[in-house]
Amino acid sequence: MAMVRALNRMTKAGMPESVRIA
């Protein structure tokens, strides 16, 4: 799932909100 990968990348950048959306 590319979406999960993109979310993980955003999280690494400093976006905990992405993890909540996942």
mmCIF file as Biopython writes it, N, C-alpha, C and O atoms, coordinates in Angstrom:
data_model
#
loop_
_atom_site.group_PDB
_atom_site.id
_atom_site.type_symbol
_atom_site.label_atom_id
_atom_site.label_alt_id
_atom_site.label_comp_id
_atom_site.label_asym_id
_atom_site.label_entity_id
_atom_site.label_seq_id
_atom_site.pdbx_PDB_ins_code
_atom_site.Cartn_x
_atom_site.Cartn_y
_atom_site.Cartn_z
_atom_site.occupancy
_atom_site.B_iso_or_equiv
_atom_site.auth_seq_id
_atom_site.auth_asym_id
_atom_site.pdbx_PDB_model_num
ATOM 1  N N  . MET A ? 1  ? 0.865  -1.216 0.000  1.0 0.0 1  A 1 
ATOM 2  C CA . MET A ? 1  ? 0.000  0.000  0.000  1.0 0.0 1  A 1 
ATOM 3  C C  . MET A ? 1  ? 0.886  1.245  0.000  1.0 0.0 1  A 1 
ATOM 4  O O  . MET A ? 1  ? 1.529  1.559  1.002  1.0 0.0 1  A 1 
ATOM 5  N N  . ALA A ? 2  ? 0.912  1.923  -1.091 1.0 0.0 2  A 1 
ATOM 6  C CA . ALA A ? 2  ? 1.751  3.135  -1.186 1.0 0.0 2  A 1 
ATOM 7  C C  . ALA A ? 2  ? 1.265  4.188  -0.194 1.0 0.0 2  A 1 
ATOM 8  O O  . ALA A ? 2  ? 2.049  4.997  0.301  1.0 0.0 2  A 1 
ATOM 9  N N  . MET A ? 3  ? -0.027 4.167  0.088  1.0 0.0 3  A 1 
ATOM 10 C CA . MET A ? 3  ? -0.573 5.199  1.016  1.0 0.0 3  A 1 
ATOM 11 C C  . MET A ? 3  ? 0.092  5.069  2.386  1.0 0.0 3  A 1 
ATOM 12 O O  . MET A ? 3  ? 0.509  6.061  2.984  1.0 0.0 3  A 1 
ATOM 13 N N  . VAL A ? 4  ? 0.183  3.855  2.862  1.0 0.0 4  A 1 
ATOM 14 C CA . VAL A ? 4  ? 0.802  3.636  4.191  1.0 0.0 4  A 1 
ATOM 15 C C  . VAL A ? 4  ? 2.244  4.115  4.159  1.0 0.0 4  A 1 
ATOM 16 O O  . VAL A ? 4  ? 2.722  4.721  5.118  1.0 0.0 4  A 1 
ATOM 17 N N  . ARG A ? 5  ? 2.935  3.843  3.061  1.0 0.0 5  A 1 
ATOM 18 C CA . ARG A ? 5  ? 4.353  4.249  2.954  1.0 0.0 5  A 1 
ATOM 19 C C  . ARG A ? 5  ? 4.432  5.771  2.981  1.0 0.0 5  A 1 
ATOM 20 O O  . ARG A ? 5  ? 5.283  6.336  3.667  1.0 0.0 5  A 1 
ATOM 21 N N  . ALA A ? 6  ? 3.569  6.422  2.253  1.0 0.0 6  A 1 
ATOM 22 C CA . ALA A ? 6  ? 3.588  7.900  2.210  1.0 0.0 6  A 1 
ATOM 23 C C  . ALA A ? 6  ? 3.299  8.441  3.609  1.0 0.0 6  A 1 
ATOM 24 O O  . ALA A ? 6  ? 3.918  9.411  4.047  1.0 0.0 6  A 1 
ATOM 25 N N  . LEU A ? 7  ? 2.369  7.817  4.294  1.0 0.0 7  A 1 
ATOM 26 C CA . LEU A ? 7  ? 2.032  8.288  5.655  1.0 0.0 7  A 1 
ATOM 27 C C  . LEU A ? 7  ? 3.244  8.117  6.568  1.0 0.0 7  A 1 
ATOM 28 O O  . LEU A ? 7  ? 3.548  8.992  7.379  1.0 0.0 7  A 1 
ATOM 29 N N  . ASN A ? 8  ? 3.920  7.003  6.431  1.0 0.0 8  A 1 
ATOM 30 C CA . ASN A ? 8  ? 5.099  6.763  7.272  1.0 0.0 8  A 1 
ATOM 31 C C  . ASN A ? 8  ? 6.144  7.838  6.994  1.0 0.0 8  A 1 
ATOM 32 O O  . ASN A ? 8  ? 6.801  8.322  7.916  1.0 0.0 8  A 1 
ATOM 33 N N  . ARG A ? 9  ? 6.298  8.209  5.735  1.0 0.0 9  A 1 
ATOM 34 C CA . ARG A ? 9  ? 7.305  9.225  5.370  1.0 0.0 9  A 1 
ATOM 35 C C  . ARG A ? 9  ? 6.897  10.559 6.000  1.0 0.0 9  A 1 
ATOM 36 O O  . ARG A ? 9  ? 7.737  11.274 6.545  1.0 0.0 9  A 1 
ATOM 37 N N  . MET A ? 10 ? 5.642  10.881 5.924  1.0 0.0 10 A 1 
ATOM 38 C CA . MET A ? 10 ? 5.169  12.157 6.505  1.0 0.0 10 A 1 
ATOM 39 C C  . MET A ? 10 ? 5.392  12.133 8.015  1.0 0.0 10 A 1 
ATOM 40 O O  . MET A ? 10 ? 5.781  13.136 8.613  1.0 0.0 10 A 1 
ATOM 41 N N  . THR A ? 11 ? 5.144  10.996 8.610  1.0 0.0 11 A 1 
ATOM 42 C CA . THR A ? 11 ? 5.330  10.887 10.065 1.0 0.0 11 A 1 
ATOM 43 C C  . THR A ? 11 ? 6.793  11.153 10.410 1.0 0.0 11 A 1 
ATOM 44 O O  . THR A ? 11 ? 7.096  11.830 11.392 1.0 0.0 11 A 1 
ATOM 45 N N  . LYS A ? 12 ? 7.689  10.616 9.596  1.0 0.0 12 A 1 
ATOM 46 C CA . LYS A ? 12 ? 9.129  10.815 9.866  1.0 0.0 12 A 1 
ATOM 47 C C  . LYS A ? 12 ? 9.452  12.300 9.770  1.0 0.0 12 A 1 
ATOM 48 O O  . LYS A ? 12 ? 10.299 12.805 10.506 1.0 0.0 12 A 1 
ATOM 49 N N  . ALA A ? 13 ? 8.772  13.000 8.860  1.0 0.0 13 A 1 
ATOM 50 C CA . ALA A ? 13 ? 9.027  14.440 8.683  1.0 0.0 13 A 1 
ATOM 51 C C  . ALA A ? 13 ? 8.527  15.197 9.911  1.0 0.0 13 A 1 
ATOM 52 O O  . ALA A ? 13 ? 8.953  16.322 10.172 1.0 0.0 13 A 1 
ATOM 53 N N  . GLY A ? 14 ? 7.620  14.570 10.661 1.0 0.0 14 A 1 
ATOM 54 C CA . GLY A ? 14 ? 7.117  15.242 11.872 1.0 0.0 14 A 1 
ATOM 55 C C  . GLY A ? 14 ? 5.636  15.526 11.742 1.0 0.0 14 A 1 
ATOM 56 O O  . GLY A ? 14 ? 5.184  16.645 11.985 1.0 0.0 14 A 1 
ATOM 57 N N  . MET A ? 15 ? 4.871  14.493 11.351 1.0 0.0 15 A 1 
ATOM 58 C CA . MET A ? 15 ? 3.415  14.704 11.202 1.0 0.0 15 A 1 
ATOM 59 C C  . MET A ? 15 ? 2.669  13.568 11.893 1.0 0.0 15 A 1 
ATOM 60 O O  . MET A ? 15 ? 2.185  12.657 11.221 1.0 0.0 15 A 1 
ATOM 61 N N  . PRO A ? 16 ? 2.567  13.600 13.199 1.0 0.0 16 A 1 
ATOM 62 C CA . PRO A ? 16 ? 1.863  12.549 13.943 1.0 0.0 16 A 1 
ATOM 63 C C  . PRO A ? 16 ? 0.402  12.437 13.527 1.0 0.0 16 A 1 
ATOM 64 O O  . PRO A ? 16 ? -0.232 11.402 13.733 1.0 0.0 16 A 1 
ATOM 65 N N  . GLU A ? 17 ? -0.124 13.496 12.946 1.0 0.0 17 A 1 
ATOM 66 C CA . GLU A ? 17 ? -1.543 13.456 12.520 1.0 0.0 17 A 1 
ATOM 67 C C  . GLU A ? 17 ? -1.724 12.388 11.436 1.0 0.0 17 A 1 
ATOM 68 O O  . GLU A ? 17 ? -2.781 11.763 11.348 1.0 0.0 17 A 1 
ATOM 69 N N  . SER A ? 18 ? -0.706 12.185 10.624 1.0 0.0 18 A 1 
ATOM 70 C CA . SER A ? 18 ? -0.805 11.177 9.557  1.0 0.0 18 A 1 
ATOM 71 C C  . SER A ? 18 ? -1.022 9.800  10.181 1.0 0.0 18 A 1 
ATOM 72 O O  . SER A ? 18 ? -1.789 8.988  9.663  1.0 0.0 18 A 1 
ATOM 73 N N  . VAL A ? 19 ? -0.351 9.552  11.280 1.0 0.0 19 A 1 
ATOM 74 C CA . VAL A ? 19 ? -0.502 8.230  11.922 1.0 0.0 19 A 1 
ATOM 75 C C  . VAL A ? 19 ? -1.933 8.068  12.416 1.0 0.0 19 A 1 
ATOM 76 O O  . VAL A ? 19 ? -2.508 6.984  12.325 1.0 0.0 19 A 1 
ATOM 77 N N  . ARG A ? 20 ? -2.499 9.135  12.933 1.0 0.0 20 A 1 
ATOM 78 C CA . ARG A ? 20 ? -3.881 9.047  13.439 1.0 0.0 20 A 1 
ATOM 79 C C  . ARG A ? 20 ? -4.833 8.764  12.272 1.0 0.0 20 A 1 
ATOM 80 O O  . ARG A ? 20 ? -5.805 8.026  12.438 1.0 0.0 20 A 1 
ATOM 81 N N  . ILE A ? 21 ? -4.573 9.327  11.126 1.0 0.0 21 A 1 
ATOM 82 C CA . ILE A ? 21 ? -5.453 9.114  9.964  1.0 0.0 21 A 1 
ATOM 83 C C  . ILE A ? 21 ? -5.340 7.653  9.518  1.0 0.0 21 A 1 
ATOM 84 O O  . ILE A ? 21 ? -6.325 7.034  9.114  1.0 0.0 21 A 1 
ATOM 85 N N  . ALA A ? 22 ? -4.130 7.122  9.601  1.0 0.0 22 A 1 
ATOM 86 C CA . ALA A ? 22 ? -3.926 5.729  9.143  1.0 0.0 22 A 1 
ATOM 87 C C  . ALA A ? 22 ? -4.864 4.817  9.917  1.0 0.0 22 A 1 
ATOM 88 O O  . ALA A ? 22 ? -4.867 3.606  9.698  1.0 0.0 22 A 1 
#
